[in-house]
């Protein structure tokens, strides 16, 4: 039986530096990753260091709203 609120939820991580570069128009897009997190263990917003193909280096990717 499925519960009303699942413990593990799907979240979207977006590059924080690509958002700032949109003003300068240096980048052609925004890097996004889809992952899961445990709602009980990590109640705050998730931030991970992932590779951004538009910046060509590892940058901080933060959780965004759906």
PDBQT receptor file of N, H, CA, C and O in Angstrom, charges set to zero:
ATOM      1  N   UNK A   1       0.820  -1.176   0.000  1.00  0.00    +0.000 N 
ATOM      2  CA  UNK A   1       0.000   0.000   0.000  1.00  0.00    +0.000 C 
ATOM      3  C   UNK A   1       0.875   1.253   0.000  1.00  0.00    +0.000 C 
ATOM      4  O   UNK A   1       1.857   1.338   0.737  1.00  0.00    +0.000 OA
ATOM      5  N   UNK A   2       0.514   2.196  -0.812  1.00  0.00    +0.000 N 
ATOM      6  H   UNK A   2      -0.284   2.127  -1.410  1.00  0.00    +0.000 HD
ATOM      7  CA  UNK A   2       1.276   3.445  -0.907  1.00  0.00    +0.000 C 
ATOM      8  C   UNK A   2       0.864   4.404   0.203  1.00  0.00    +0.000 C 
ATOM      9  O   UNK A   2      -0.311   4.519   0.549  1.00  0.00    +0.000 OA
ATOM     10  N   UNK A   3       1.866   5.089   0.751  1.00  0.00    +0.000 N 
ATOM     11  H   UNK A   3       2.821   4.995   0.470  1.00  0.00    +0.000 HD
ATOM     12  CA  UNK A   3       1.593   6.073   1.788  1.00  0.00    +0.000 C 
ATOM     13  C   UNK A   3       1.286   7.421   1.133  1.00  0.00    +0.000 C 
ATOM     14  O   UNK A   3       1.607   7.635  -0.036  1.00  0.00    +0.000 OA
ATOM     15  N   UNK A   4       0.670   8.319   1.881  1.00  0.00    +0.000 N 
ATOM     16  H   UNK A   4       0.410   8.146   2.831  1.00  0.00    +0.000 HD
ATOM     17  CA  UNK A   4       0.343   9.648   1.380  1.00  0.00    +0.000 C 
ATOM     18  C   UNK A   4       1.584  10.481   1.133  1.00  0.00    +0.000 C 
ATOM     19  O   UNK A   4       1.695  11.139   0.098  1.00  0.00    +0.000 OA
ATOM     20  N   UNK A   5       2.525  10.461   2.077  1.00  0.00    +0.000 N 
ATOM     21  H   UNK A   5       2.435   9.927   2.918  1.00  0.00    +0.000 HD
ATOM     22  CA  UNK A   5       3.761  11.218   1.919  1.00  0.00    +0.000 C 
ATOM     23  C   UNK A   5       4.928  10.253   1.942  1.00  0.00    +0.000 C 
ATOM     24  O   UNK A   5       5.188   9.603   2.954  1.00  0.00    +0.000 OA
ATOM     25  N   UNK A   6       5.621  10.161   0.835  1.00  0.00    +0.000 N 
ATOM     26  H   UNK A   6       5.410  10.689   0.013  1.00  0.00    +0.000 HD
ATOM     27  CA  UNK A   6       6.775   9.277   0.748  1.00  0.00    +0.000 C 
ATOM     28  C   UNK A   6       7.960   9.885   1.489  1.00  0.00    +0.000 C 
ATOM     29  O   UNK A   6       8.082  11.106   1.587  1.00  0.00    +0.000 OA
ATOM     30  N   UNK A   7       8.824   9.029   2.004  1.00  0.00    +0.000 N 
ATOM     31  H   UNK A   7       8.724   8.038   1.924  1.00  0.00    +0.000 HD
ATOM     32  CA  UNK A   7      10.004   9.503   2.719  1.00  0.00    +0.000 C 
ATOM     33  C   UNK A   7      11.026  10.034   1.728  1.00  0.00    +0.000 C 
ATOM     34  O   UNK A   7      11.619  11.087   1.961  1.00  0.00    +0.000 OA
ATOM     35  N   UNK A   8      11.245   9.313   0.613  1.00  0.00    +0.000 N 
ATOM     36  H   UNK A   8      10.763   8.458   0.424  1.00  0.00    +0.000 HD
ATOM     37  CA  UNK A   8      12.206   9.766  -0.397  1.00  0.00    +0.000 C 
ATOM     38  C   UNK A   8      11.471  10.557  -1.472  1.00  0.00    +0.000 C 
ATOM     39  O   UNK A   8      10.467  10.097  -2.016  1.00  0.00    +0.000 OA
ATOM     40  N   UNK A   9      11.979  11.753  -1.774  1.00  0.00    +0.000 N 
ATOM     41  H   UNK A   9      12.795  12.127  -1.332  1.00  0.00    +0.000 HD
ATOM     42  CA  UNK A   9      11.349  12.597  -2.783  1.00  0.00    +0.000 C 
ATOM     43  C   UNK A   9      12.364  12.939  -3.874  1.00  0.00    +0.000 C 
ATOM     44  O   UNK A   9      13.571  12.939  -3.629  1.00  0.00    +0.000 OA
ATOM     45  N   UNK A  10      11.871  13.228  -5.069  1.00  0.00    +0.000 N 
ATOM     46  H   UNK A  10      10.891  13.227  -5.267  1.00  0.00    +0.000 HD
ATOM     47  CA  UNK A  10      12.711  13.611  -6.193  1.00  0.00    +0.000 C 
ATOM     48  C   UNK A  10      12.924  15.120  -6.166  1.00  0.00    +0.000 C 
ATOM     49  O   UNK A  10      11.968  15.881  -6.021  1.00  0.00    +0.000 OA
ATOM     50  N   UNK A  11      14.183  15.556  -6.307  1.00  0.00    +0.000 N 
ATOM     51  H   UNK A  11      14.960  14.938  -6.425  1.00  0.00    +0.000 HD
ATOM     52  CA  UNK A  11      14.509  16.978  -6.311  1.00  0.00    +0.000 C 
ATOM     53  C   UNK A  11      15.335  17.314  -7.549  1.00  0.00    +0.000 C 
ATOM     54  O   UNK A  11      15.969  16.440  -8.140  1.00  0.00    +0.000 OA
ATOM     55  N   UNK A  12      15.321  18.589  -7.934  1.00  0.00    +0.000 N 
ATOM     56  H   UNK A  12      14.807  19.299  -7.454  1.00  0.00    +0.000 HD
ATOM     57  CA  UNK A  12      16.088  19.072  -9.075  1.00  0.00    +0.000 C 
ATOM     58  C   UNK A  12      17.179  20.000  -8.563  1.00  0.00    +0.000 C 
ATOM     59  O   UNK A  12      16.908  20.931  -7.806  1.00  0.00    +0.000 OA
ATOM     60  N   UNK A  13      18.420  19.739  -8.982  1.00  0.00    +0.000 N 
ATOM     61  H   UNK A  13      18.640  18.982  -9.597  1.00  0.00    +0.000 HD
ATOM     62  CA  UNK A  13      19.556  20.573  -8.608  1.00  0.00    +0.000 C 
ATOM     63  C   UNK A  13      19.953  21.423  -9.808  1.00  0.00    +0.000 C 
ATOM     64  O   UNK A  13      20.073  20.914 -10.922  1.00  0.00    +0.000 OA
ATOM     65  N   UNK A  14      20.158  22.725  -9.578  1.00  0.00    +0.000 N 
ATOM     66  H   UNK A  14      20.061  23.138  -8.673  1.00  0.00    +0.000 HD
ATOM     67  CA  UNK A  14      20.493  23.648 -10.657  1.00  0.00    +0.000 C 
ATOM     68  C   UNK A  14      21.783  24.385 -10.327  1.00  0.00    +0.000 C 
ATOM     69  O   UNK A  14      22.018  24.743  -9.173  1.00  0.00    +0.000 OA
ATOM     70  N   UNK A  15      22.618  24.611 -11.332  1.00  0.00    +0.000 N 
ATOM     71  H   UNK A  15      22.427  24.319 -12.269  1.00  0.00    +0.000 HD
ATOM     72  CA  UNK A  15      23.893  25.291 -11.145  1.00  0.00    +0.000 C 
ATOM     73  C   UNK A  15      23.657  26.730 -10.694  1.00  0.00    +0.000 C 
ATOM     74  O   UNK A  15      22.852  27.451 -11.284  1.00  0.00    +0.000 OA
ATOM     75  N   UNK A  16      24.366  27.140  -9.644  1.00  0.00    +0.000 N 
ATOM     76  H   UNK A  16      25.020  26.554  -9.165  1.00  0.00    +0.000 HD
ATOM     77  CA  UNK A  16      24.176  28.482  -9.102  1.00  0.00    +0.000 C 
ATOM     78  C   UNK A  16      24.920  29.534  -9.915  1.00  0.00    +0.000 C 
ATOM     79  O   UNK A  16      24.477  30.681  -9.969  1.00  0.00    +0.000 OA
ATOM     80  N   UNK A  17      26.031  29.185 -10.546  1.00  0.00    +0.000 N 
ATOM     81  H   UNK A  17      26.391  28.253 -10.502  1.00  0.00    +0.000 HD
ATOM     82  CA  UNK A  17      26.785  30.186 -11.302  1.00  0.00    +0.000 C 
ATOM     83  C   UNK A  17      26.189  30.424 -12.690  1.00  0.00    +0.000 C 
ATOM     84  O   UNK A  17      26.351  31.515 -13.237  1.00  0.00    +0.000 OA
ATOM     85  N   UNK A  18      25.515  29.455 -13.268  1.00  0.00    +0.000 N 
ATOM     86  H   UNK A  18      25.383  28.569 -12.824  1.00  0.00    +0.000 HD
ATOM     87  CA  UNK A  18      24.882  29.654 -14.580  1.00  0.00    +0.000 C 
ATOM     88  C   UNK A  18      23.744  30.667 -14.484  1.00  0.00    +0.000 C 
ATOM     89  O   UNK A  18      23.484  31.387 -15.447  1.00  0.00    +0.000 OA
ATOM     90  N   UNK A  19      23.065  30.736 -13.346  1.00  0.00    +0.000 N 
ATOM     91  H   UNK A  19      23.276  30.150 -12.563  1.00  0.00    +0.000 HD
ATOM     92  CA  UNK A  19      21.996  31.714 -13.158  1.00  0.00    +0.000 C 
ATOM     93  C   UNK A  19      22.551  33.125 -13.232  1.00  0.00    +0.000 C 
ATOM     94  O   UNK A  19      21.896  34.014 -13.775  1.00  0.00    +0.000 OA
ATOM     95  N   UNK A  20      23.744  33.349 -12.698  1.00  0.00    +0.000 N 
ATOM     96  H   UNK A  20      24.276  32.626 -12.257  1.00  0.00    +0.000 HD
ATOM     97  CA  UNK A  20      24.353  34.668 -12.698  1.00  0.00    +0.000 C 
ATOM     98  C   UNK A  20      24.899  35.017 -14.080  1.00  0.00    +0.000 C 
ATOM     99  O   UNK A  20      24.953  36.194 -14.439  1.00  0.00    +0.000 OA
ATOM    100  N   UNK A  21      25.304  34.016 -14.860  1.00  0.00    +0.000 N 
ATOM    101  H   UNK A  21      25.261  33.060 -14.568  1.00  0.00    +0.000 HD
ATOM    102  CA  UNK A  21      25.887  34.273 -16.175  1.00  0.00    +0.000 C 
ATOM    103  C   UNK A  21      24.845  34.587 -17.237  1.00  0.00    +0.000 C 
ATOM    104  O   UNK A  21      25.202  35.033 -18.327  1.00  0.00    +0.000 OA
ATOM    105  N   UNK A  22      23.559  34.365 -16.948  1.00  0.00    +0.000 N 
ATOM    106  H   UNK A  22      23.268  34.003 -16.063  1.00  0.00    +0.000 HD
ATOM    107  CA  UNK A  22      22.511  34.658 -17.923  1.00  0.00    +0.000 C 
ATOM    108  C   UNK A  22      22.509  36.149 -18.247  1.00  0.00    +0.000 C 
ATOM    109  O   UNK A  22      22.228  36.541 -19.379  1.00  0.00    +0.000 OA
ATOM    110  N   UNK A  23      22.820  36.974 -17.260  1.00  0.00    +0.000 N 
ATOM    111  H   UNK A  23      23.049  36.655 -16.340  1.00  0.00    +0.000 HD
ATOM    112  CA  UNK A  23      22.875  38.415 -17.472  1.00  0.00    +0.000 C 
ATOM    113  C   UNK A  23      23.994  38.757 -18.454  1.00  0.00    +0.000 C 
ATOM    114  O   UNK A  23      23.821  39.624 -19.311  1.00  0.00    +0.000 OA
ATOM    115  N   UNK A  24      25.142  38.082 -18.336  1.00  0.00    +0.000 N 
ATOM    116  H   UNK A  24      25.283  37.378 -17.640  1.00  0.00    +0.000 HD
ATOM    117  CA  UNK A  24      26.277  38.330 -19.234  1.00  0.00    +0.000 C 
ATOM    118  C   UNK A  24      26.143  37.580 -20.554  1.00  0.00    +0.000 C 
ATOM    119  O   UNK A  24      26.849  37.892 -21.514  1.00  0.00    +0.000 OA
ATOM    120  N   UNK A  25      25.249  36.597 -20.617  1.00  0.00    +0.000 N 
ATOM    121  H   UNK A  25      24.676  36.343 -19.838  1.00  0.00    +0.000 HD
ATOM    122  CA  UNK A  25      25.010  35.769 -21.803  1.00  0.00    +0.000 C 
ATOM    123  C   UNK A  25      26.264  35.032 -22.255  1.00  0.00    +0.000 C 
ATOM    124  O   UNK A  25      26.444  34.803 -23.451  1.00  0.00    +0.000 OA
ATOM    125  N   UNK A  26      27.135  34.658 -21.318  1.00  0.00    +0.000 N 
ATOM    126  H   UNK A  26      26.988  34.845 -20.347  1.00  0.00    +0.000 HD
ATOM    127  CA  UNK A  26      28.313  33.868 -21.646  1.00  0.00    +0.000 C 
ATOM    128  C   UNK A  26      27.953  32.400 -21.829  1.00  0.00    +0.000 C 
ATOM    129  O   UNK A  26      28.563  31.702 -22.639  1.00  0.00    +0.000 OA
ATOM    130  N   UNK A  27      26.967  31.936 -21.078  1.00  0.00    +0.000 N 
ATOM    131  H   UNK A  27      26.472  32.503 -20.420  1.00  0.00    +0.000 HD
ATOM    132  CA  UNK A  27      26.624  30.523 -21.101  1.00  0.00    +0.000 C 
ATOM    133  C   UNK A  27      25.441  30.280 -22.032  1.00  0.00    +0.000 C 
ATOM    134  O   UNK A  27      24.601  31.160 -22.220  1.00  0.00    +0.000 OA
ATOM    135  N   UNK A  28      25.377  29.081 -22.615  1.00  0.00    +0.000 N 
ATOM    136  H   UNK A  28      26.060  28.366 -22.462  1.00  0.00    +0.000 HD
ATOM    137  CA  UNK A  28      24.306  28.751 -23.548  1.00  0.00    +0.000 C 
ATOM    138  C   UNK A  28      23.134  28.061 -22.871  1.00  0.00    +0.000 C 
ATOM    139  O   UNK A  28      22.091  27.870 -23.498  1.00  0.00    +0.000 OA
ATOM    140  N   UNK A  29      23.279  27.683 -21.607  1.00  0.00    +0.000 N 
ATOM    141  H   UNK A  29      24.126  27.839 -21.098  1.00  0.00    +0.000 HD
ATOM    142  CA  UNK A  29      22.202  26.993 -20.919  1.00  0.00    +0.000 C 
ATOM    143  C   UNK A  29      22.439  26.917 -19.436  1.00  0.00    +0.000 C 
ATOM    144  O   UNK A  29      23.370  27.525 -18.908  1.00  0.00    +0.000 OA
ATOM    145  N   UNK A  30      21.579  26.155 -18.758  1.00  0.00    +0.000 N 
ATOM    146  H   UNK A  30      20.823  25.661 -19.187  1.00  0.00    +0.000 HD
ATOM    147  CA  UNK A  30      21.680  25.969 -17.318  1.00  0.00    +0.000 C 
ATOM    148  C   UNK A  30      21.783  24.482 -17.040  1.00  0.00    +0.000 C 
ATOM    149  O   UNK A  30      20.975  23.695 -17.534  1.00  0.00    +0.000 OA
ATOM    150  N   UNK A  31      22.782  24.094 -16.246  1.00  0.00    +0.000 N 
ATOM    151  H   UNK A  31      23.438  24.733 -15.846  1.00  0.00    +0.000 HD
ATOM    152  CA  UNK A  31      22.995  22.693 -15.905  1.00  0.00    +0.000 C 
ATOM    153  C   UNK A  31      22.018  22.283 -14.809  1.00  0.00    +0.000 C 
ATOM    154  O   UNK A  31      21.887  22.975 -13.799  1.00  0.00    +0.000 OA
ATOM    155  N   UNK A  32      21.331  21.154 -15.008  1.00  0.00    +0.000 N 
ATOM    156  H   UNK A  32      21.437  20.592 -15.828  1.00  0.00    +0.000 HD
ATOM    157  CA  UNK A  32      20.394  20.636 -14.012  1.00  0.00    +0.000 C 
ATOM    158  C   UNK A  32      20.597  19.144 -13.838  1.00  0.00    +0.000 C 
ATOM    159  O   UNK A  32      20.857  18.425 -14.802  1.00  0.00    +0.000 OA
ATOM    160  N   UNK A  33      20.475  18.682 -12.599  1.00  0.00    +0.000 N 
ATOM    161  H   UNK A  33      20.264  19.266 -11.815  1.00  0.00    +0.000 HD
ATOM    162  CA  UNK A  33      20.553  17.266 -12.256  1.00  0.00    +0.000 C 
ATOM    163  C   UNK A  33      19.291  16.880 -11.499  1.00  0.00    +0.000 C 
ATOM    164  O   UNK A  33      18.731  17.693 -10.764  1.00  0.00    +0.000 OA
ATOM    165  N   UNK A  34      18.843  15.641 -11.676  1.00  0.00    +0.000 N 
ATOM    166  H   UNK A  34      19.298  14.980 -12.273  1.00  0.00    +0.000 HD
ATOM    167  CA  UNK A  34      17.698  15.115 -10.941  1.00  0.00    +0.000 C 
ATOM    168  C   UNK A  34      18.220  14.040 -10.004  1.00  0.00    +0.000 C 
ATOM    169  O   UNK A  34      18.952  13.145 -10.428  1.00  0.00    +0.000 OA
ATOM    170  N   UNK A  35      17.845  14.123  -8.721  1.00  0.00    +0.000 N 
ATOM    171  H   UNK A  35      17.251  14.850  -8.377  1.00  0.00    +0.000 HD
ATOM    172  CA  UNK A  35      18.288  13.156  -7.722  1.00  0.00    +0.000 C 
ATOM    173  C   UNK A  35      17.182  12.980  -6.692  1.00  0.00    +0.000 C 
ATOM    174  O   UNK A  35      16.125  13.604  -6.790  1.00  0.00    +0.000 OA
ATOM    175  N   UNK A  36      17.432  12.129  -5.705  1.00  0.00    +0.000 N 
ATOM    176  H   UNK A  36      18.290  11.623  -5.625  1.00  0.00    +0.000 HD
ATOM    177  CA  UNK A  36      16.471  11.895  -4.630  1.00  0.00    +0.000 C 
ATOM    178  C   UNK A  36      17.101  12.238  -3.301  1.00  0.00    +0.000 C 
ATOM    179  O   UNK A  36      18.319  12.161  -3.144  1.00  0.00    +0.000 OA
ATOM    180  N   UNK A  37      16.266  12.621  -2.336  1.00  0.00    +0.000 N 
ATOM    181  H   UNK A  37      15.276  12.683  -2.463  1.00  0.00    +0.000 HD
ATOM    182  CA  UNK A  37      16.756  12.857  -0.984  1.00  0.00    +0.000 C 
ATOM    183  C   UNK A  37      15.743  12.308   0.005  1.00  0.00    +0.000 C 
ATOM    184  O   UNK A  37      14.557  12.177  -0.299  1.00  0.00    +0.000 OA
ATOM    185  N   UNK A  38      16.238  11.989   1.197  1.00  0.00    +0.000 N 
ATOM    186  H   UNK A  38      17.201  12.095   1.443  1.00  0.00    +0.000 HD
ATOM    187  CA  UNK A  38      15.402  11.509   2.280  1.00  0.00    +0.000 C 
ATOM    188  C   UNK A  38      14.846  12.716   3.019  1.00  0.00    +0.000 C 
ATOM    189  O   UNK A  38      15.602  13.534   3.544  1.00  0.00    +0.000 OA
ATOM    190  N   UNK A  39      13.537  12.822   3.057  1.00  0.00    +0.000 N 
ATOM    191  H   UNK A  39      12.923  12.157   2.630  1.00  0.00    +0.000 HD
ATOM    192  CA  UNK A  39      12.875  13.982   3.650  1.00  0.00    +0.000 C 
ATOM    193  C   UNK A  39      13.143  14.091   5.148  1.00  0.00    +0.000 C 
ATOM    194  O   UNK A  39      13.242  15.200   5.672  1.00  0.00    +0.000 OA
ATOM    195  N   UNK A  40      13.262  12.961   5.849  1.00  0.00    +0.000 N 
ATOM    196  H   UNK A  40      13.182  12.060   5.424  1.00  0.00    +0.000 HD
ATOM    197  CA  UNK A  40      13.459  12.988   7.301  1.00  0.00    +0.000 C 
ATOM    198  C   UNK A  40      14.901  13.343   7.674  1.00  0.00    +0.000 C 
ATOM    199  O   UNK A  40      15.115  14.089   8.629  1.00  0.00    +0.000 OA
ATOM    200  N   UNK A  41      15.885  12.828   6.946  1.00  0.00    +0.000 N 
ATOM    201  H   UNK A  41      15.710  12.222   6.170  1.00  0.00    +0.000 HD
ATOM    202  CA  UNK A  41      17.288  13.084   7.268  1.00  0.00    +0.000 C 
ATOM    203  C   UNK A  41      17.758  14.454   6.793  1.00  0.00    +0.000 C 
ATOM    204  O   UNK A  41      18.561  15.101   7.465  1.00  0.00    +0.000 OA
ATOM    205  N   UNK A  42      17.264  14.901   5.637  1.00  0.00    +0.000 N 
ATOM    206  H   UNK A  42      16.612  14.375   5.091  1.00  0.00    +0.000 HD
ATOM    207  CA  UNK A  42      17.701  16.173   5.053  1.00  0.00    +0.000 C 
ATOM    208  C   UNK A  42      16.470  17.050   4.842  1.00  0.00    +0.000 C 
ATOM    209  O   UNK A  42      15.887  17.061   3.758  1.00  0.00    +0.000 OA
ATOM    210  N   UNK A  43      16.084  17.776   5.871  1.00  0.00    +0.000 N 
ATOM    211  H   UNK A  43      16.558  17.767   6.752  1.00  0.00    +0.000 HD
ATOM    212  CA  UNK A  43      14.888  18.603   5.755  1.00  0.00    +0.000 C 
ATOM    213  C   UNK A  43      15.186  19.934   5.073  1.00  0.00    +0.000 C 
ATOM    214  O   UNK A  43      14.283  20.541   4.498  1.00  0.00    +0.000 OA
ATOM    215  N   UNK A  44      16.445  20.405   5.125  1.00  0.00    +0.000 N 
ATOM    216  H   UNK A  44      17.179  19.911   5.592  1.00  0.00    +0.000 HD
ATOM    217  CA  UNK A  44      16.809  21.669   4.482  1.00  0.00    +0.000 C 
ATOM    218  C   UNK A  44      17.081  21.437   2.992  1.00  0.00    +0.000 C 
ATOM    219  O   UNK A  44      17.061  20.302   2.514  1.00  0.00    +0.000 OA
ATOM    220  N   UNK A  45      17.332  22.517   2.279  1.00  0.00    +0.000 N 
ATOM    221  H   UNK A  45      17.348  23.438   2.668  1.00  0.00    +0.000 HD
ATOM    222  CA  UNK A  45      17.617  22.421   0.848  1.00  0.00    +0.000 C 
ATOM    223  C   UNK A  45      18.975  21.764   0.608  1.00  0.00    +0.000 C 
ATOM    224  O   UNK A  45      19.936  22.006   1.338  1.00  0.00    +0.000 OA
ATOM    225  N   UNK A  46      19.031  20.940  -0.417  1.00  0.00    +0.000 N 
ATOM    226  H   UNK A  46      18.250  20.744  -1.010  1.00  0.00    +0.000 HD
ATOM    227  CA  UNK A  46      20.219  20.165  -0.733  1.00  0.00    +0.000 C 
ATOM    228  C   UNK A  46      21.155  20.980  -1.638  1.00  0.00    +0.000 C 
ATOM    229  O   UNK A  46      20.704  21.628  -2.583  1.00  0.00    +0.000 OA
ATOM    230  N   UNK A  47      22.457  20.943  -1.341  1.00  0.00    +0.000 N 
ATOM    231  H   UNK A  47      22.823  20.418  -0.573  1.00  0.00    +0.000 HD
ATOM    232  CA  UNK A  47      23.476  21.571  -2.178  1.00  0.00    +0.000 C 
ATOM    233  C   UNK A  47      24.605  20.575  -2.385  1.00  0.00    +0.000 C 
ATOM    234  O   UNK A  47      25.195  20.090  -1.420  1.00  0.00    +0.000 OA
ATOM    235  N   UNK A  48      24.909  20.268  -3.644  1.00  0.00    +0.000 N 
ATOM    236  H   UNK A  48      24.430  20.662  -4.428  1.00  0.00    +0.000 HD
ATOM    237  CA  UNK A  48      25.967  19.328  -3.971  1.00  0.00    +0.000 C 
ATOM    238  C   UNK A  48      26.910  19.952  -4.981  1.00  0.00    +0.000 C 
ATOM    239  O   UNK A  48      26.522  20.816  -5.767  1.00  0.00    +0.000 OA
ATOM    240  N   UNK A  49      28.156  19.501  -4.948  1.00  0.00    +0.000 N 
ATOM    241  H   UNK A  49      28.471  18.799  -4.309  1.00  0.00    +0.000 HD
ATOM    242  CA  UNK A  49      29.157  19.973  -5.901  1.00  0.00    +0.000 C 
ATOM    243  C   UNK A  49      29.183  18.993  -7.072  1.00  0.00    +0.000 C 
ATOM    244  O   UNK A  49      29.646  17.862  -6.924  1.00  0.00    +0.000 OA
ATOM    245  N   UNK A  50      28.686  19.422  -8.237  1.00  0.00    +0.000 N 
ATOM    246  H   UNK A  50      28.309  20.341  -8.357  1.00  0.00    +0.000 HD
ATOM    247  CA  UNK A  50      28.567  18.580  -9.425  1.00  0.00    +0.000 C 
ATOM    248  C   UNK A  50      29.236  19.274 -10.607  1.00  0.00    +0.000 C 
ATOM    249  O   UNK A  50      29.509  20.473 -10.557  1.00  0.00    +0.000 OA
ATOM    250  N   UNK A  51      29.499  18.512 -11.675  1.00  0.00    +0.000 N 
ATOM    251  H   UNK A  51      29.277  17.538 -11.715  1.00  0.00    +0.000 HD
ATOM    252  CA  UNK A  51      30.134  19.067 -12.869  1.00  0.00    +0.000 C 
ATOM    253  C   UNK A  51      29.100  19.811 -13.717  1.00  0.00    +0.000 C 
ATOM    254  O   UNK A  51      28.026  19.283 -14.005  1.00  0.00    +0.000 OA
ATOM    255  N   UNK A  52      29.435  21.033 -14.110  1.00  0.00    +0.000 N 
ATOM    256  H   UNK A  52      30.308  21.461 -13.876  1.00  0.00    +0.000 HD
ATOM    257  CA  UNK A  52      28.582  21.834 -14.987  1.00  0.00    +0.000 C 
ATOM    258  C   UNK A  52      29.218  21.869 -16.377  1.00  0.00    +0.000 C 
ATOM    259  O   UNK A  52      30.313  22.410 -16.523  1.00  0.00    +0.000 OA
ATOM    260  N   UNK A  53      28.571  21.312 -17.400  1.00  0.00    +0.000 N 
ATOM    261  H   UNK A  53      27.680  20.872 -17.281  1.00  0.00    +0.000 HD
ATOM    262  CA  UNK A  53      29.159  21.305 -18.732  1.00  0.00    +0.000 C 
ATOM    263  C   UNK A  53      29.233  22.692 -19.373  1.00  0.00    +0.000 C 
ATOM    264  O   UNK A  53      30.033  22.907 -20.284  1.00  0.00    +0.000 OA
ATOM    265  N   UNK A  54      28.410  23.633 -18.909  1.00  0.00    +0.000 N 
ATOM    266  H   UNK A  54      27.760  23.459 -18.169  1.00  0.00    +0.000 HD
ATOM    267  CA  UNK A  54      28.419  24.979 -19.476  1.00  0.00    +0.000 C 
ATOM    268  C   UNK A  54      29.540  25.829 -18.877  1.00  0.00    +0.000 C 
ATOM    269  O   UNK A  54      30.111  26.674 -19.566  1.00  0.00    +0.000 OA
ATOM    270  N   UNK A  55      29.856  25.611 -17.600  1.00  0.00    +0.000 N 
ATOM    271  H   UNK A  55      29.392  24.924 -17.041  1.00  0.00    +0.000 HD
ATOM    272  CA  UNK A  55      30.972  26.316 -16.957  1.00  0.00    +0.000 C 
ATOM    273  C   UNK A  55      32.290  25.563 -17.156  1.00  0.00    +0.000 C 
ATOM    274  O   UNK A  55      33.368  26.131 -16.980  1.00  0.00    +0.000 OA
ATOM    275  N   UNK A  56      32.198  24.289 -17.522  1.00  0.00    +0.000 N 
ATOM    276  H   UNK A  56      31.323  23.827 -17.665  1.00  0.00    +0.000 HD
ATOM    277  CA  UNK A  56      33.352  23.388 -17.734  1.00  0.00    +0.000 C 
ATOM    278  C   UNK A  56      34.174  23.194 -16.460  1.00  0.00    +0.000 C 
ATOM    279  O   UNK A  56      35.397  23.079 -16.527  1.00  0.00    +0.000 OA
ATOM    280  N   UNK A  57      33.515  23.158 -15.301  1.00  0.00    +0.000 N 
ATOM    281  H   UNK A  57      32.520  23.251 -15.247  1.00  0.00    +0.000 HD
ATOM    282  CA  UNK A  57      34.175  22.849 -14.038  1.00  0.00    +0.000 C 
ATOM    283  C   UNK A  57      33.124  22.452 -13.007  1.00  0.00    +0.000 C 
ATOM    284  O   UNK A  57      31.924  22.584 -13.244  1.00  0.00    +0.000 OA
ATOM    285  N   UNK A  58      33.594  21.964 -11.863  1.00  0.00    +0.000 N 
ATOM    286  H   UNK A  58      34.569  21.856 -11.671  1.00  0.00    +0.000 HD
ATOM    287  CA  UNK A  58      32.697  21.579 -10.786  1.00  0.00    +0.000 C 
ATOM    288  C   UNK A  58      32.190  22.821 -10.075  1.00  0.00    +0.000 C 
ATOM    289  O   UNK A  58      32.976  23.666  -9.648  1.00  0.00    +0.000 OA
ATOM    290  N   UNK A  59      30.867  22.930  -9.950  1.00  0.00    +0.000 N 
ATOM    291  H   UNK A  59      30.227  22.244 -10.297  1.00  0.00    +0.000 HD
ATOM    292  CA  UNK A  59      30.235  24.080  -9.311  1.00  0.00    +0.000 C 
ATOM    293  C   UNK A  59      29.189  23.575  -8.313  1.00  0.00    +0.000 C 
ATOM    294  O   UNK A  59      28.818  22.402  -8.332  1.00  0.00    +0.000 OA
ATOM    295  N   UNK A  60      28.729  24.454  -7.462  1.00  0.00    +0.000 N 
ATOM    296  H   UNK A  60      29.031  25.407  -7.447  1.00  0.00    +0.000 HD
ATOM    297  CA  UNK A  60      27.689  24.098  -6.490  1.00  0.00    +0.000 C 
ATOM    298  C   UNK A  60      26.333  24.111  -7.184  1.00  0.00    +0.000 C 
ATOM    299  O   UNK A  60      25.956  25.096  -7.819  1.00  0.00    +0.000 OA
ATOM    300  N   UNK A  61      25.611  23.012  -7.056  1.00  0.00    +0.000 N 
ATOM    301  H   UNK A  61      25.918  22.212  -6.540  1.00  0.00    +0.000 HD
ATOM    302  CA  UNK A  61      24.254  22.885  -7.583  1.00  0.00    +0.000 C 
ATOM    303  C   UNK A  61      23.300  22.872  -6.389  1.00  0.00    +0.000 C 
ATOM    304  O   UNK A  61      23.456  22.057  -5.480  1.00  0.00    +0.000 OA
ATOM    305  N   UNK A  62      22.323  23.762  -6.387  1.00  0.00    +0.000 N 
ATOM    306  H   UNK A  62      22.196  24.424  -7.126  1.00  0.00    +0.000 HD
ATOM    307  CA  UNK A  62      21.378  23.888  -5.278  1.00  0.00    +0.000 C 
ATOM    308  C   UNK A  62      20.001  23.391  -5.699  1.00  0.00    +0.000 C 
ATOM    309  O   UNK A  62      19.646  23.409  -6.878  1.00  0.00    +0.000 OA
ATOM    310  N   UNK A  63      19.248  22.955  -4.722  1.00  0.00    +0.000 N 
ATOM    311  H   UNK A  63      19.537  22.941  -3.765  1.00  0.00    +0.000 HD
ATOM    312  CA  UNK A  63      17.897  22.460  -4.953  1.00  0.00    +0.000 C 
ATOM    313  C   UNK A  63      16.969  23.616  -5.309  1.00  0.00    +0.000 C 
ATOM    314  O   UNK A  63      17.031  24.683  -4.698  1.00  0.00    +0.000 OA
ATOM    315  N   UNK A  64      16.097  23.393  -6.315  1.00  0.00    +0.000 N 
ATOM    316  H   UNK A  64      16.047  22.526  -6.811  1.00  0.00    +0.000 HD
ATOM    317  CA  UNK A  64      15.130  24.407  -6.702  1.00  0.00    +0.000 C 
ATOM    318  C   UNK A  64      13.718  23.865  -6.504  1.00  0.00    +0.000 C 
ATOM    319  O   UNK A  64      13.528  22.661  -6.332  1.00  0.00    +0.000 OA
ATOM    320  N   UNK A  65      12.752  24.736  -6.527  1.00  0.00    +0.000 N 
ATOM    321  H   UNK A  65      12.906  25.714  -6.667  1.00  0.00    +0.000 HD
ATOM    322  CA  UNK A  65      11.356  24.312  -6.417  1.00  0.00    +0.000 C 
ATOM    323  C   UNK A  65      10.904  23.743  -7.751  1.00  0.00    +0.000 C 
ATOM    324  O   UNK A  65      11.426  24.118  -8.801  1.00  0.00    +0.000 OA
ATOM    325  N   UNK A  66       9.933  22.837  -7.710  1.00  0.00    +0.000 N 
ATOM    326  H   UNK A  66       9.510  22.533  -6.857  1.00  0.00    +0.000 HD
ATOM    327  CA  UNK A  66       9.402  22.238  -8.935  1.00  0.00    +0.000 C 
ATOM    328  C   UNK A  66       8.402  23.155  -9.566  1.00  0.00    +0.000 C 
ATOM    329  O   UNK A  66       7.838  22.828 -10.611  1.00  0.00    +0.000 OA
TER     330      UNK A  66
